């Protein structure tokens, strides 16, 4: 039988996110997929219901309804004092479609995009599908997953088209400062490199206010922004996103978007308008809740043996490094699942910078977090046994005296 699958897709990697272990382990605690457990605001749901009853179930402008785009114009003006207009906004089916459209619109075969690693795994796959080449800029826990401009410059070539920035970061929880983002912007401006900003966790910065790179680029010449309501408003299933860019780029992105799905669902656009208009009431309690959870999970991680982790500054992920000479990361992830009935994601799913790490999505309630870490503390790799404590104290004694 003839193989009808295209050559580029005859060997595709298995998704690290799609396995469902809840039927195998009835007491499973799932730290796997970054899908918030809190229910979507009731007012958002009711806005969809009312719109459906009023007949808003038809095609819309592929760019999004005027109300949808105006809601983003108002959002950027009110939150960040950034002036854009409705022609700078394209509605998309989530941030994931947004990034695919961007890559498809800017990448010529062989063009390079610099991606700080660890990174959200679809980045590299989408780029490859679009004919581009990823240049991974490795970051390390010792530097809280930041890189230097010197590190960045070493990867720039005559084929470099863009750098992809994700802050707050999935999977590390790191947040780039305004000063660092400005350094990146000035470097890219000088080198004529686009900055693609994946800003989908902008609600979840726990110590400093979020600062969008778009604010440096008043004429929208060097920055393309991806926004999404999936995480900020805990409605991942509605697949709501947008691209913010200059008009010429939006024209291209609309053409691609139109030929993929024409327009995003009319009812979800209604939800977006309601959500952004009511964000001051909806978002702060969500941010407070996830900050509490992150602080608790971080505290419990610090109590485990063989674990290094940075204090999370944003998003709702922790990315601990596991130091073990006894087990491989595959064995550790398997051990956590089979012995503790906890699902985590192997850090290698997030690029070369994810080796020897696991990702924990802190998307369960505090009592579940405590239960999970009670279980983890009993595993031999994480357990401070009496024998190990005695050895440690002896080491400290002889080192000091």
C-alpha positions as CSV (number, residue, x, y, z in Angstrom):
1,X,0.0,0.0,0.0
2,X,1.3,3.4,-0.9
3,X,2.4,5.6,2.0
4,X,0.3,8.8,1.6
5,X,1.9,10.6,4.6
6,X,4.2,13.4,3.7
7,X,7.9,12.8,4.2
8,X,8.1,15.5,6.8
9,X,5.5,13.7,9.0
10,X,6.4,10.1,8.8
11,X,8.2,10.3,12.1
12,X,6.4,12.4,14.6
13,X,7.2,12.5,18.3
14,X,4.6,11.5,20.8
15,X,3.0,14.3,22.8
16,X,4.2,14.5,26.4
17,X,0.9,16.1,27.4
18,X,-1.8,13.8,26.0
19,X,-1.6,10.8,28.2
20,X,-4.5,10.3,30.6
21,X,-3.6,8.3,33.8
22,X,-6.7,9.1,35.8
23,X,-8.3,5.8,34.9
24,X,-5.3,3.8,36.0
25,X,-4.7,5.8,39.2
26,X,-7.9,6.9,40.8
27,X,-6.0,9.0,43.3
28,X,-3.9,10.7,40.6
29,X,-2.7,14.2,41.3
30,X,-2.1,15.8,37.9
31,X,0.7,18.3,37.7
32,X,0.9,17.7,34.0
33,X,-1.1,19.9,31.7
34,X,-1.2,23.7,32.4
35,X,-5.0,23.8,32.6
36,X,-6.3,25.8,35.6
37,X,-8.7,23.9,37.8
38,X,-10.8,27.0,38.7
39,X,-14.1,27.4,36.8
40,X,-14.5,30.2,34.3
41,X,-16.2,33.3,35.6
42,X,-20.0,32.9,35.6
43,X,-20.5,36.3,33.8
44,X,-18.4,35.1,30.9
45,X,-20.5,32.0,30.5
46,X,-23.7,34.0,30.7
47,X,-22.5,36.4,28.1
48,X,-22.0,33.5,25.7
49,X,-25.5,32.1,26.5
50,X,-27.2,35.5,25.9
51,X,-25.4,36.0,22.7
52,X,-26.4,32.6,21.4
53,X,-30.1,33.3,22.2
54,X,-29.8,36.6,20.4
55,X,-28.6,34.9,17.2
56,X,-24.9,35.7,17.3
57,X,-24.0,32.3,15.8
58,X,-22.8,33.4,12.3
59,X,-19.6,34.2,10.6
60,X,-17.8,37.3,11.7
61,X,-15.1,39.5,10.1
62,X,-12.0,37.2,9.9
63,X,-10.0,39.7,11.9
64,X,-12.6,39.6,14.6
65,X,-15.6,41.7,15.3
66,X,-15.1,45.4,15.8
67,X,-16.0,44.9,19.5
68,X,-13.4,42.2,19.8
69,X,-10.7,44.3,18.4
70,X,-11.8,47.5,20.2
71,X,-11.6,45.6,23.5
72,X,-7.9,44.9,22.8
73,X,-7.3,48.5,21.9
74,X,-8.9,49.6,25.2
75,X,-7.0,46.9,27.1
76,X,-3.5,48.0,25.9
77,X,-4.3,51.7,26.4
78,X,-5.7,51.3,29.9
79,X,-3.3,48.7,31.2
80,X,0.0,49.7,29.6
81,X,-0.6,53.2,28.0
82,X,0.1,51.7,24.5
83,X,-1.7,53.2,21.6
84,X,-2.8,50.7,18.9
85,X,-5.9,50.7,16.7
86,X,-8.3,48.1,15.5
87,X,-6.2,47.4,12.3
88,X,-3.4,46.2,14.6
89,X,-5.4,43.3,16.0
90,X,-6.2,39.9,14.5
91,X,-8.4,37.4,16.4
92,X,-6.9,33.9,16.5
93,X,-7.9,30.4,17.8
94,X,-5.7,30.6,20.8
95,X,-2.0,31.7,21.2
96,X,-1.0,28.4,19.5
97,X,-2.7,29.3,16.2
98,X,-1.3,32.8,16.6
99,X,2.3,31.6,16.6
100,X,1.7,29.2,13.7
101,X,0.3,32.1,11.7
102,X,3.2,34.4,12.6
103,X,5.8,31.8,11.6
104,X,4.0,31.0,8.4
105,X,3.8,34.7,7.5
106,X,7.4,35.7,8.2
107,X,9.6,32.6,7.6
108,X,11.3,31.7,4.4
109,X,12.8,28.2,4.0
110,X,15.9,28.1,6.2
111,X,15.3,31.3,8.2
112,X,16.3,31.1,11.8
113,X,14.5,31.9,15.0
114,X,16.4,32.2,18.3
115,X,14.4,30.4,21.1
116,X,15.6,30.7,24.7
117,X,15.6,27.2,26.1
118,X,13.7,25.7,28.1
119,X,10.7,26.7,26.0
120,X,7.0,25.7,25.4
121,X,7.5,22.6,23.3
122,X,5.2,23.6,20.3
123,X,7.6,26.5,19.5
124,X,10.2,24.4,17.8
125,X,7.7,22.0,16.1
126,X,5.7,24.8,14.6
127,X,8.8,26.5,13.3
128,X,10.0,23.3,11.7
129,X,6.6,22.8,10.0
130,X,6.9,26.3,8.6
131,X,10.3,25.6,7.1
132,X,12.3,27.5,9.7
133,X,15.3,26.5,11.9
134,X,15.4,26.9,15.6
135,X,18.6,28.2,17.2
136,X,18.4,27.3,20.9
137,X,19.7,29.8,23.4
138,X,20.3,27.7,26.5
139,X,19.6,29.2,29.9
140,X,20.4,27.7,33.3
141,X,18.9,27.5,36.7
142,X,22.0,29.1,38.2
143,X,21.1,32.3,36.3
144,X,17.4,32.0,36.9
145,X,17.0,31.1,33.3
146,X,18.1,34.5,32.0
147,X,20.7,34.9,29.2
148,X,23.1,37.7,28.3
149,X,23.1,39.9,25.2
150,X,26.5,38.4,24.5
151,X,24.9,34.9,24.5
152,X,22.3,36.1,22.2
153,X,24.7,37.8,19.8
154,X,26.7,34.5,19.4
155,X,23.6,32.9,17.7
156,X,22.8,35.7,15.3
157,X,23.5,35.0,11.6
158,X,22.5,36.5,8.3
159,X,19.5,34.1,8.4
160,X,18.2,35.2,11.8
161,X,14.7,36.5,11.3
162,X,13.4,36.7,14.9
163,X,13.8,35.9,18.6
164,X,10.9,34.4,20.5
165,X,10.4,35.7,24.1
166,X,8.0,34.2,26.6
167,X,7.7,36.0,29.9
168,X,6.3,35.1,32.4
169,X,7.8,31.8,31.3
170,X,6.4,28.4,30.7
171,X,8.0,26.1,31.9
172,X,10.4,27.9,34.3
173,X,8.2,30.5,36.1
174,X,10.9,33.1,35.4
175,X,10.0,36.7,34.6
176,X,12.2,39.1,32.6
177,X,12.7,42.6,34.0
178,X,11.9,45.8,32.2
179,X,15.6,46.6,32.0
180,X,16.4,43.2,30.5
181,X,13.6,43.4,27.9
182,X,14.8,46.8,26.9
183,X,18.3,45.4,26.4
184,X,16.9,42.7,24.1
185,X,14.8,45.2,22.2
186,X,17.7,47.6,21.6
187,X,19.9,44.8,20.4
188,X,17.2,43.4,18.1
189,X,16.5,46.9,16.7
190,X,20.1,47.4,15.9
191,X,20.4,44.0,14.2
192,X,17.0,44.3,12.4
193,X,15.6,41.2,14.2
194,X,11.9,40.8,14.9
195,X,10.8,40.1,18.5
196,X,7.9,37.7,18.9
197,X,6.4,38.1,22.4
198,X,4.3,35.2,23.8
199,X,2.6,37.2,26.5
200,X,-0.1,34.8,27.5
201,X,0.7,34.8,31.2
202,X,0.7,38.6,31.6
203,X,-1.8,38.4,34.6
204,X,0.5,36.1,36.6
205,X,3.5,38.2,37.7
206,X,3.8,38.0,41.5
207,X,6.4,40.6,42.5
208,X,6.6,43.2,39.7
209,X,4.1,44.4,37.3
210,X,4.2,42.9,33.8
211,X,6.0,45.0,31.3
212,X,5.2,44.3,27.6
213,X,8.0,44.7,25.0
214,X,5.4,46.2,22.8
215,X,5.7,49.4,24.9
216,X,9.2,50.0,23.5
217,X,8.0,49.8,19.9
218,X,5.7,52.7,19.4
219,X,5.4,52.2,15.7
220,X,5.0,48.4,15.9
221,X,8.0,47.9,13.6
222,X,10.0,45.3,15.5
223,X,7.6,43.6,17.9
224,X,4.8,41.1,17.3
225,X,2.7,40.3,20.4
226,X,0.7,37.2,21.1
227,X,-2.1,37.5,23.6
228,X,-4.5,34.9,24.9
229,X,-7.3,34.7,27.4
230,X,-6.9,31.0,28.1
231,X,-4.8,31.3,31.3
232,X,-5.5,34.8,32.5
233,X,-9.3,34.1,32.5
234,X,-9.0,30.3,33.1
235,X,-10.9,29.4,29.9
236,X,-8.5,27.2,28.0
237,X,-11.3,25.4,26.1
238,X,-12.6,28.5,24.5
239,X,-9.3,28.9,22.5
240,X,-9.2,32.7,22.5
241,X,-6.2,34.6,21.3
242,X,-5.0,37.5,19.3
243,X,-2.0,38.9,17.4
244,X,-1.0,42.5,17.8
245,X,1.3,43.8,15.0
246,X,1.6,46.5,12.4
247,X,-1.0,46.7,9.6
248,X,1.2,45.1,6.9
249,X,1.9,42.1,9.0
250,X,-1.7,41.8,10.1
251,X,-2.8,41.8,6.4
252,X,-0.5,38.8,5.8
253,X,-1.6,37.0,9.0
254,X,-5.3,37.5,8.2
255,X,-4.8,35.9,4.7
256,X,-3.3,32.8,6.4
257,X,-5.9,32.8,9.2
258,X,-8.7,33.1,6.7
259,X,-7.5,30.0,4.8
260,X,-7.2,27.9,7.9
261,X,-10.5,28.6,9.6
262,X,-11.9,31.9,8.2
263,X,-13.0,33.3,11.6
264,X,-12.9,32.2,15.2
265,X,-16.3,31.3,16.8
266,X,-18.6,34.3,17.2
267,X,-19.7,33.3,20.7
268,X,-16.1,33.1,22.0
269,X,-15.5,36.6,20.7
270,X,-18.4,37.8,22.9
271,X,-16.8,36.1,25.8
272,X,-13.5,37.9,25.1
273,X,-15.3,41.3,25.1
274,X,-17.0,40.6,28.4
275,X,-13.8,39.2,30.0
276,X,-11.6,42.2,29.0
277,X,-14.2,44.7,30.1
278,X,-14.5,43.0,33.5
279,X,-10.9,42.0,34.0
280,X,-10.5,44.2,37.1
281,X,-13.0,42.0,38.9
282,X,-12.1,38.7,37.4
283,X,-8.3,38.5,37.3
284,X,-7.0,39.7,40.7
285,X,-8.5,36.8,42.7
286,X,-7.1,34.3,40.2
287,X,-3.6,35.9,40.5
288,X,-3.8,35.8,44.3
289,X,-4.9,32.2,44.4
290,X,-2.1,31.0,42.1
291,X,0.5,33.1,44.0
292,X,-0.5,31.3,47.2
293,X,-0.3,27.9,45.5
294,X,3.1,28.7,43.9
295,X,4.6,29.8,47.2
296,X,3.4,26.6,48.9
297,X,4.7,24.3,46.2
298,X,8.0,26.2,46.1
299,X,8.3,25.8,49.9
300,X,7.5,22.1,49.8
301,X,10.0,21.5,46.9
302,X,12.8,23.2,48.9
303,X,12.2,20.6,51.6
304,X,13.0,17.6,49.3
305,X,16.4,16.0,48.9
306,X,18.2,16.3,45.5
307,X,16.1,19.2,44.3
308,X,17.2,22.7,43.0
309,X,14.5,25.2,42.2
310,X,14.3,29.0,41.7
311,X,11.6,31.0,43.4
312,X,8.9,31.4,40.8
313,X,8.1,35.0,39.8
314,X,5.3,34.3,37.4
315,X,3.0,31.9,35.5
316,X,2.0,28.8,37.4
317,X,4.8,26.4,36.7
318,X,7.8,25.2,38.7
319,X,10.8,23.7,37.0
320,X,13.0,21.9,39.5
321,X,16.3,20.4,38.6
322,X,16.7,16.8,40.0
323,X,20.2,15.8,40.9
324,X,20.5,12.0,40.8
325,X,23.3,9.6,40.0
326,X,21.0,6.6,40.7
327,X,18.1,7.3,38.3
328,X,17.6,8.7,34.8
329,X,15.0,11.4,34.3
330,X,12.7,8.9,32.6
331,X,13.0,6.6,35.6
332,X,12.3,9.5,38.0
333,X,9.2,10.6,36.1
334,X,8.0,7.0,36.0
335,X,8.7,6.5,39.7
336,X,6.8,9.6,40.6
337,X,3.8,8.4,38.6
338,X,3.8,4.7,39.6
339,X,4.8,5.0,43.2
340,X,3.4,8.4,44.2
341,X,0.5,8.6,41.6
342,X,1.6,12.0,40.6
343,X,1.9,13.2,37.0
344,X,4.7,15.5,36.1
345,X,6.3,16.3,32.7
346,X,9.9,15.3,31.9
347,X,11.9,18.5,31.4
348,X,13.4,17.3,28.1
349,X,10.0,18.0,26.5
350,X,10.9,21.7,26.8
351,X,14.1,21.6,24.8
352,X,17.8,21.0,25.5
353,X,17.7,23.4,28.5
354,X,15.2,21.1,30.2
355,X,17.5,18.1,30.8
356,X,17.4,16.8,34.4
357,X,14.3,18.9,35.2
358,X,10.6,18.2,35.6
359,X,7.8,20.6,35.1
360,X,5.1,21.0,37.7
361,X,1.9,22.8,36.7
362,X,0.5,24.1,40.0
363,X,-3.1,23.8,38.9
364,X,-4.6,22.0,41.9
365,X,-5.8,23.2,45.2
366,X,-3.5,23.7,48.2
367,X,-4.7,20.5,50.0
368,X,-3.8,18.5,46.9
369,X,-0.4,20.3,46.7
370,X,0.3,19.3,50.3
371,X,-0.9,15.7,49.6
372,X,1.3,15.5,46.5
373,X,4.4,16.6,48.4
374,X,3.7,14.3,51.3
375,X,3.8,11.5,48.8
376,X,6.9,12.7,47.1
377,X,8.8,13.0,50.4
378,X,8.4,9.3,50.9
379,X,10.2,8.4,47.6
380,X,13.8,7.4,48.2
381,X,15.2,9.9,45.7
382,X,13.6,12.8,47.7
383,X,13.6,11.4,51.2
384,X,15.9,12.7,53.9
385,X,16.2,9.4,55.7
386,X,17.7,9.2,59.2
387,X,20.8,7.6,57.8
388,X,21.3,10.4,55.2
389,X,20.7,13.1,57.8
390,X,23.4,11.5,60.1
391,X,25.8,11.4,57.1
392,X,25.0,15.0,56.3
393,X,25.6,16.2,59.9
394,X,28.9,14.2,60.1
395,X,30.0,16.0,56.9
396,X,29.1,19.4,58.3
397,X,30.8,18.5,61.7
398,X,34.1,17.5,60.0
399,X,34.0,20.3,57.5
400,X,33.6,22.9,60.3
401,X,35.9,21.4,63.0
